[in-house]
């Protein structure tokens, strides 16, 4: 459980960095992402999950 919470903390850090460093660009990007079809977002999300799983498998 300790490792899980450590990893969750790192995810929050990585997810929060762009909002801290580039708030105006993030707002613009979020407006643009609303125009992307749901199916395309699902594919990108699935590929990101697969990449994360692969990285975890390789480096664990």
Biopython code that builds the backbone (N, CA, C, O; Angstrom):
import numpy as np
from Bio.PDB.StructureBuilder import StructureBuilder

atoms = [
    (1, "UNK", "N", (0.833, -1.202, 0.000)),
    (1, "UNK", "CA", (0.000, 0.000, 0.000)),
    (1, "UNK", "C", (0.869, 1.253, 0.000)),
    (1, "UNK", "O", (0.518, 2.267, -0.603)),
    (2, "UNK", "N", (1.984, 1.170, 0.672)),
    (2, "UNK", "CA", (2.866, 2.330, 0.755)),
    (2, "UNK", "C", (3.359, 2.738, -0.633)),
    (2, "UNK", "O", (3.392, 3.921, -0.971)),
    (3, "UNK", "N", (3.743, 1.736, -1.431)),
    (3, "UNK", "CA", (4.205, 1.997, -2.793)),
    (3, "UNK", "C", (3.081, 2.594, -3.642)),
    (3, "UNK", "O", (3.316, 3.507, -4.433)),
    (4, "UNK", "N", (1.874, 2.083, -3.480)),
    (4, "UNK", "CA", (0.735, 2.593, -4.231)),
    (4, "UNK", "C", (0.501, 4.075, -3.947)),
    (4, "UNK", "O", (0.300, 4.862, -4.873)),
    (5, "UNK", "N", (0.527, 4.454, -2.675)),
    (5, "UNK", "CA", (0.300, 5.859, -2.329)),
    (5, "UNK", "C", (1.462, 6.737, -2.798)),
    (5, "UNK", "O", (1.254, 7.897, -3.155)),
    (6, "UNK", "N", (2.663, 6.201, -2.801)),
    (6, "UNK", "CA", (3.811, 6.934, -3.322)),
    (6, "UNK", "C", (3.638, 7.185, -4.817)),
    (6, "UNK", "O", (3.890, 8.290, -5.297)),
    (7, "UNK", "N", (3.212, 6.173, -5.542)),
    (7, "UNK", "CA", (2.987, 6.320, -6.977)),
    (7, "UNK", "C", (1.843, 7.280, -7.273)),
    (7, "UNK", "O", (1.925, 8.075, -8.209)),
    (8, "UNK", "N", (0.775, 7.212, -6.481)),
    (8, "UNK", "CA", (-0.337, 8.155, -6.665)),
    (8, "UNK", "C", (0.126, 9.595, -6.436)),
    (8, "UNK", "O", (-0.272, 10.508, -7.158)),
    (9, "UNK", "N", (0.958, 9.779, -5.438)),
    (9, "UNK", "CA", (1.513, 11.110, -5.188)),
    (9, "UNK", "C", (2.323, 11.613, -6.364)),
    (9, "UNK", "O", (2.227, 12.785, -6.730)),
    (10, "UNK", "N", (3.122, 10.737, -6.961)),
    (10, "UNK", "CA", (3.910, 11.122, -8.132)),
    (10, "UNK", "C", (3.019, 11.448, -9.321)),
    (10, "UNK", "O", (3.317, 12.364, -10.088)),
    (11, "UNK", "N", (1.941, 10.716, -9.477)),
    (11, "UNK", "CA", (0.993, 11.006, -10.562)),
    (11, "UNK", "C", (0.398, 12.397, -10.384)),
    (11, "UNK", "O", (0.292, 13.156, -11.347)),
    (12, "UNK", "N", (0.011, 12.733, -9.162)),
    (12, "UNK", "CA", (-0.547, 14.065, -8.910)),
    (12, "UNK", "C", (0.477, 15.156, -9.185)),
    (12, "UNK", "O", (0.129, 16.219, -9.699)),
    (13, "UNK", "N", (1.730, 14.903, -8.848)),
    (13, "UNK", "CA", (2.781, 15.887, -9.118)),
    (13, "UNK", "C", (2.929, 16.099, -10.617)),
    (13, "UNK", "O", (2.950, 17.236, -11.087)),
    (14, "UNK", "N", (3.031, 15.006, -11.367)),
    (14, "UNK", "CA", (3.208, 15.107, -12.819)),
    (14, "UNK", "C", (1.977, 15.738, -13.474)),
    (14, "UNK", "O", (2.115, 16.536, -14.400)),
    (15, "UNK", "N", (0.783, 15.392, -13.008)),
    (15, "UNK", "CA", (-0.436, 15.965, -13.574)),
    (15, "UNK", "C", (-0.576, 17.452, -13.246)),
    (15, "UNK", "O", (-1.145, 18.207, -14.036)),
    (16, "UNK", "N", (-0.074, 17.870, -12.116)),
    (16, "UNK", "CA", (-0.222, 19.260, -11.705)),
    (16, "UNK", "C", (0.816, 20.206, -12.275)),
    (16, "UNK", "O", (0.581, 21.413, -12.335)),
    (17, "UNK", "N", (1.954, 19.687, -12.694)),
    (17, "UNK", "CA", (3.030, 20.541, -13.195)),
    (17, "UNK", "C", (2.620, 21.437, -14.373)),
    (17, "UNK", "O", (2.925, 22.629, -14.349)),
    (18, "UNK", "N", (1.945, 20.913, -15.395)),
    (18, "UNK", "CA", (1.587, 21.805, -16.509)),
    (18, "UNK", "C", (0.659, 22.950, -16.086)),
    (18, "UNK", "O", (0.764, 24.055, -16.619)),
    (19, "UNK", "N", (-0.232, 22.702, -15.149)),
    (19, "UNK", "CA", (-1.148, 23.754, -14.682)),
    (19, "UNK", "C", (-0.386, 24.826, -13.909)),
    (19, "UNK", "O", (-0.743, 26.003, -13.958)),
    (20, "UNK", "N", (0.645, 24.426, -13.208)),
    (20, "UNK", "CA", (1.463, 25.382, -12.464)),
    (20, "UNK", "C", (2.351, 26.188, -13.408)),
    (20, "UNK", "O", (2.466, 27.407, -13.276)),
    (21, "UNK", "N", (2.973, 25.504, -14.353)),
    (21, "UNK", "CA", (3.951, 26.149, -15.219)),
    (21, "UNK", "C", (3.322, 26.928, -16.378)),
    (21, "UNK", "O", (3.829, 27.984, -16.756)),
    (22, "UNK", "N", (2.223, 26.415, -16.944)),
    (22, "UNK", "CA", (1.637, 27.018, -18.140)),
    (22, "UNK", "C", (0.117, 27.112, -18.023)),
    (22, "UNK", "O", (-0.582, 26.452, -18.791)),
    (23, "UNK", "N", (-0.421, 27.900, -17.101)),
    (23, "UNK", "CA", (-1.870, 27.926, -16.915)),
    (23, "UNK", "C", (-2.642, 28.418, -18.151)),
    (23, "UNK", "O", (-3.703, 27.876, -18.462)),
    (24, "UNK", "N", (-2.133, 29.424, -18.852)),
    (24, "UNK", "CA", (-2.851, 29.929, -20.037)),
    (24, "UNK", "C", (-2.862, 28.903, -21.157)),
    (24, "UNK", "O", (-3.881, 28.722, -21.823)),
    (25, "UNK", "N", (-1.745, 28.232, -21.369)),
    (25, "UNK", "CA", (-1.682, 27.210, -22.418)),
    (25, "UNK", "C", (-2.568, 26.017, -22.071)),
    (25, "UNK", "O", (-3.156, 25.409, -22.965)),
    (26, "UNK", "N", (-2.671, 25.677, -20.798)),
    (26, "UNK", "CA", (-3.519, 24.566, -20.385)),
    (26, "UNK", "C", (-4.992, 24.894, -20.629)),
    (26, "UNK", "O", (-5.757, 24.026, -21.050)),
    (27, "UNK", "N", (-5.391, 26.132, -20.367)),
    (27, "UNK", "CA", (-6.772, 26.532, -20.640)),
    (27, "UNK", "C", (-7.082, 26.416, -22.128)),
    (27, "UNK", "O", (-8.148, 25.934, -22.511)),
    (28, "UNK", "N", (-6.148, 26.860, -22.961)),
    (28, "UNK", "CA", (-6.326, 26.778, -24.403)),
    (28, "UNK", "C", (-6.402, 25.317, -24.838)),
    (28, "UNK", "O", (-7.248, 24.959, -25.658)),
    (29, "UNK", "N", (-5.544, 24.488, -24.306)),
    (29, "UNK", "CA", (-5.519, 23.067, -24.653)),
    (29, "UNK", "C", (-6.812, 22.377, -24.234)),
    (29, "UNK", "O", (-7.335, 21.539, -24.968)),
    (30, "UNK", "N", (-7.332, 22.726, -23.055)),
    (30, "UNK", "CA", (-8.574, 22.117, -22.584)),
    (30, "UNK", "C", (-9.761, 22.518, -23.456)),
    (30, "UNK", "O", (-10.684, 21.726, -23.649)),
    (31, "UNK", "N", (-9.742, 23.736, -23.981)),
    (31, "UNK", "CA", (-10.806, 24.136, -24.913)),
    (31, "UNK", "C", (-10.698, 23.342, -26.214)),
    (31, "UNK", "O", (-11.714, 22.953, -26.791)),
    (32, "UNK", "N", (-9.482, 23.104, -26.673)),
    (32, "UNK", "CA", (-9.280, 22.368, -27.921)),
    (32, "UNK", "C", (-9.652, 20.895, -27.768)),
    (32, "UNK", "O", (-10.171, 20.291, -28.707)),
    (33, "UNK", "N", (-9.397, 20.320, -26.615)),
    (33, "UNK", "CA", (-9.657, 18.889, -26.423)),
    (33, "UNK", "C", (-11.152, 18.589, -26.423)),
    (33, "UNK", "O", (-11.553, 17.454, -26.678)),
    (34, "UNK", "N", (-11.982, 19.593, -26.139)),
    (34, "UNK", "CA", (-13.429, 19.390, -26.167)),
    (34, "UNK", "C", (-13.928, 19.122, -27.582)),
    (34, "UNK", "O", (-15.006, 18.555, -27.761)),
    (35, "UNK", "N", (-13.160, 19.524, -28.582)),
    (35, "UNK", "CA", (-13.552, 19.332, -29.973)),
    (35, "UNK", "C", (-13.185, 17.945, -30.506)),
    (35, "UNK", "O", (-13.645, 17.550, -31.578)),
    (36, "UNK", "N", (-12.363, 17.211, -29.766)),
    (36, "UNK", "CA", (-11.920, 15.886, -30.211)),
    (36, "UNK", "C", (-13.033, 14.876, -29.938)),
    (36, "UNK", "O", (-13.616, 14.878, -28.854)),
    (37, "UNK", "N", (-13.334, 14.013, -30.913)),
    (37, "UNK", "CA", (-14.384, 13.003, -30.715)),
    (37, "UNK", "C", (-14.052, 12.045, -29.557)),
    (37, "UNK", "O", (-12.888, 11.753, -29.282)),
    (38, "UNK", "N", (-15.116, 11.566, -28.887)),
    (38, "UNK", "CA", (-14.944, 10.678, -27.738)),
    (38, "UNK", "C", (-14.174, 9.415, -28.086)),
    (38, "UNK", "O", (-13.328, 8.968, -27.312)),
    (39, "UNK", "N", (-14.459, 8.841, -29.240)),
    (39, "UNK", "CA", (-13.774, 7.600, -29.627)),
    (39, "UNK", "C", (-12.267, 7.807, -29.746)),
    (39, "UNK", "O", (-11.481, 6.939, -29.366)),
    (40, "UNK", "N", (-11.878, 8.945, -30.270)),
    (40, "UNK", "CA", (-10.449, 9.236, -30.416)),
    (40, "UNK", "C", (-9.794, 9.422, -29.043)),
    (40, "UNK", "O", (-8.668, 8.975, -28.826)),
    (41, "UNK", "N", (-10.492, 10.075, -28.128)),
    (41, "UNK", "CA", (-9.962, 10.237, -26.771)),
    (41, "UNK", "C", (-9.826, 8.890, -26.062)),
    (41, "UNK", "O", (-8.869, 8.667, -25.320)),
    (42, "UNK", "N", (-10.791, 7.993, -26.297)),
    (42, "UNK", "CA", (-10.710, 6.659, -25.703)),
    (42, "UNK", "C", (-9.487, 5.904, -26.213)),
    (42, "UNK", "O", (-8.803, 5.230, -25.442)),
    (43, "UNK", "N", (-9.216, 6.016, -27.501)),
    (43, "UNK", "CA", (-8.054, 5.336, -28.076)),
    (43, "UNK", "C", (-6.761, 5.896, -27.482)),
    (43, "UNK", "O", (-5.858, 5.139, -27.128)),
    (44, "UNK", "N", (-6.677, 7.207, -27.375)),
    (44, "UNK", "CA", (-5.486, 7.827, -26.795)),
    (44, "UNK", "C", (-5.332, 7.407, -25.333)),
    (44, "UNK", "O", (-4.223, 7.109, -24.890)),
    (45, "UNK", "N", (-6.425, 7.382, -24.589)),
    (45, "UNK", "CA", (-6.371, 6.949, -23.195)),
    (45, "UNK", "C", (-5.941, 5.497, -23.057)),
    (45, "UNK", "O", (-5.157, 5.155, -22.171)),
    (46, "UNK", "N", (-6.455, 4.645, -23.936)),
    (46, "UNK", "CA", (-6.078, 3.238, -23.904)),
    (46, "UNK", "C", (-4.597, 3.058, -24.220)),
    (46, "UNK", "O", (-3.906, 2.283, -23.560)),
    (47, "UNK", "N", (-4.111, 3.779, -25.235)),
    (47, "UNK", "CA", (-2.692, 3.688, -25.582)),
    (47, "UNK", "C", (-1.804, 4.205, -24.454)),
    (47, "UNK", "O", (-0.736, 3.648, -24.200)),
    (48, "UNK", "N", (-2.237, 5.264, -23.778)),
    (48, "UNK", "CA", (-1.479, 5.789, -22.647)),
    (48, "UNK", "C", (-1.427, 4.768, -21.503)),
    (48, "UNK", "O", (-0.392, 4.600, -20.858)),
    (49, "UNK", "N", (-2.543, 4.095, -21.263)),
    (49, "UNK", "CA", (-2.568, 3.062, -20.231)),
    (49, "UNK", "C", (-1.649, 1.897, -20.593)),
    (49, "UNK", "O", (-0.933, 1.382, -19.735)),
    (50, "UNK", "N", (-1.666, 1.487, -21.845)),
    (50, "UNK", "CA", (-0.792, 0.393, -22.289)),
    (50, "UNK", "C", (0.677, 0.780, -22.153)),
    (50, "UNK", "O", (1.501, -0.027, -21.724)),
    (51, "UNK", "N", (0.999, 2.013, -22.520)),
    (51, "UNK", "CA", (2.366, 2.494, -22.383)),
    (51, "UNK", "C", (2.791, 2.512, -20.918)),
    (51, "UNK", "O", (3.908, 2.112, -20.591)),
    (52, "UNK", "N", (1.909, 2.973, -20.037)),
    (52, "UNK", "CA", (2.208, 2.978, -18.605)),
    (52, "UNK", "C", (2.397, 1.579, -18.061)),
    (52, "UNK", "O", (3.286, 1.339, -17.243)),
    (53, "UNK", "N", (1.564, 0.652, -18.510)),
    (53, "UNK", "CA", (1.699, -0.735, -18.082)),
    (53, "UNK", "C", (3.021, -1.325, -18.555)),
    (53, "UNK", "O", (3.695, -2.036, -17.811)),
    (54, "UNK", "N", (3.385, -1.026, -19.796)),
    (54, "UNK", "CA", (4.651, -1.514, -20.336)),
    (54, "UNK", "C", (5.842, -0.951, -19.562)),
    (54, "UNK", "O", (6.768, -1.686, -19.220)),
    (55, "UNK", "N", (5.817, 0.346, -19.287)),
    (55, "UNK", "CA", (6.897, 0.950, -18.499)),
    (55, "UNK", "C", (6.993, 0.325, -17.105)),
    (55, "UNK", "O", (8.086, 0.046, -16.612)),
    (56, "UNK", "N", (5.843, 0.114, -16.487)),
    (56, "UNK", "CA", (5.816, -0.494, -15.157)),
    (56, "UNK", "C", (6.387, -1.907, -15.200)),
    (56, "UNK", "O", (7.154, -2.297, -14.320)),
    (57, "UNK", "N", (6.016, -2.666, -16.216)),
    (57, "UNK", "CA", (6.508, -4.032, -16.358)),
    (57, "UNK", "C", (8.022, -4.066, -16.584)),
    (57, "UNK", "O", (8.725, -4.887, -15.996)),
    (58, "UNK", "N", (8.513, -3.172, -17.437)),
    (58, "UNK", "CA", (9.946, -3.160, -17.759)),
    (58, "UNK", "C", (10.798, -2.737, -16.562)),
    (58, "UNK", "O", (11.831, -3.345, -16.282)),
    (59, "UNK", "N", (10.364, -1.703, -15.869)),
    (59, "UNK", "CA", (11.196, -1.149, -14.801)),
    (59, "UNK", "C", (10.881, -1.681, -13.416)),
    (59, "UNK", "O", (11.516, -1.271, -12.444)),
    (60, "UNK", "N", (9.935, -2.564, -13.302)),
    (60, "UNK", "CA", (9.622, -3.155, -11.993)),
    (60, "UNK", "C", (10.458, -4.359, -11.841)),
    (60, "UNK", "O", (10.380, -5.040, -10.818)),
]
sb = StructureBuilder()
sb.init_structure("model")
sb.init_model(0)
sb.init_chain("A")
sb.init_seg("    ")
for serial, (resi, resn, name, xyz) in enumerate(atoms, 1):
    if name == "N":
        sb.init_residue(resn, " ", resi, " ")
    sb.init_atom(name, np.array(xyz, "f"), 0.0, 1.0, " ", f" {name:<3s}", serial, name[0])
structure = sb.get_structure()
